[in-house]
Every structure is written in C-alpha cells, then in structure tokens.
Amino acid sequence: MFTPGAKVRGAAVAVTLAAALLGLGAGTADAAGWPPLQEGGHLYAGANGTGTVTTVDLDDFGTCHTLSEPALSVQIASGSASLELYPGADCTGVTPWRSGSLARTGLPWAMLSYRVVTP
C-alpha cells in the first residue's frame, strides 16, 4: 500500500514532468534566448542559438560537411540521428564532439565540420 505522502510526491513529480514537456512542445524560447526547439538539426555561428544558421540534412549519414562559418552552438531533435562535430575542416582535428539525438547546447570550441551519425 502507498502512504499518503508517497501519493502526493508521485503526483508532484507527474505534474512537474508534464509542465516540462508542455514547455518544450510549446516552442517558447528559454531565458538564455534560444530559438524554439524544432525537429531537425541546426548549427549556429553564435552562442546560445544565435548568428547564422546552418540546417543539417539528418538523412545524409556519414558524409563530411565543412561549414562556411564555425559553429558555436547546436540544436538537434531527432530520434534517429546525432552529429559528430570537428574543430578542423574535412572532419579533422581532435576526437569529435557528439551531440546525441536531443540536444541544445553551446559547443566546447568552434567547430568547422560535421557528419550525421546514428545515436
């Protein structure tokens, strides 16, 4: 049997989770100024989703793409694709940084190239 306190805590967790999911689905920008979360992949030349936007073709797995401007932030929402980002052109440099299939973050350094990979 559940105690009344456990039921209240469970309900509070459910309400908090529902509110967080609704906030993501509503497409509102967060306090840091990010654009609304949308399906697909986007690389930004500025911090926190600002600057020139490069839209990524998430169906183009494995092909290396060199950017015309370095990317400083990334936003991706996909159940089937992630990004590997490289500091050098032609997918060169140190070990690539991987995004995961749901991410909105500033990058640890400027990235000059990327490829689409499976999560």
Secondary structure, DSSP 8 states (H G I E B T S, - for coil): ---HHHHHHHHHHHHHHHHHHHHHHTT---TT------SEEEEESSGGG-SSEEEE-TT-BT--EEEEEEEEEEEEE-SS-EEEEESBGGGBSSS-EE--SEEEEEEEEEEEEEEEE--
